[in-house]
Amino acid sequence: MKTSLSLFVTTICLVILASCSDVTSKFENQLNNLSNKANQLDSVINTEINRVKSLDSVMNLEDLKINNLDSLVNKTSSKLDSIWKEYK
């Protein structure tokens, strides 16, 4: 009786250890998948941030061009106004 109880307890322990090993393996696989997805998401976010920075840079350059053109228009307008006042 003692031997069969001992054998039963040993069998239960082995089954528990085997199932724990299986759960650990599944957990590691899920953790690796999650890590891979996080890395992919990080890469996508970095790419999009670089695009935004690039777009911001282009917008700043265009803003400078507009300011320069505005300044040129103001200077030209001022010169034309002074010429117009002289001929009036």
Residue pairs with C-beta under 8 A, 6 or more apart in sequence:
none
